[in-house]
Amino acid sequence: MYSRIVGGASALVLAVAIGACSGDSTGPAGDTLTDAEFDAMVEALAAVGSFDFGMGATAFAASPALSAGMEHRLAAETISFTFEESVPCPDGGTVDVEGSLNGDFDSVTGAGTASVAITQTHRSCAGTAQQSGKSFVFNGDPYVSTQMTFTLDENEDLVSLSGSQIGGIRWAVDDKEGRCGMDVTYSITGAQTATPSISIAGTLCNRTFDFQFQG
């Protein structure tokens, strides 16, 4: 259940980042990305798990022991644990992922609340854009920090998720390099079986967006 909620939220952030941003992707003393290069970079960031809130390709999916431990704890009524992992990126390099998860769940109804704090530090982490095939290398500058809370009422089929993702990374592609800062807030509410209400706003690589959708 938890992975489905996180996966859906990360897909929404990715879609908004590609489709709704406007501005110049320029870092301090860095190069400027074209719109096509920016879209490719967002895809490469997704490939290394940056929009999975630290819980996709660069953490739980790449760490069977950590994933199994989380699923075991989610079956309990009270969750409280920390994790720290260095995992490989798809095309070389690593991401250091550390954080904590705390929450309470009803093991019968599935209702509950939880909060997650995650820090990702990229270390020569390489990922490739699916559409263009461009390969990017990312390094933490200093890191990407994610805070997230969610509530779930299984009986009423209601989900509420909110959080933020802030920090920065340095990127390199071809003969270009620069810095990408992130400052994004989001909230998603609604029934799991219906279209939710969504709010995602902030800046990504100096590009701003404000996406609102009422389900």
Disulfide bonds with the S-S distance in Angstrom:
Cys89-Cys125 1.95
Cys180-Cys205 1.87
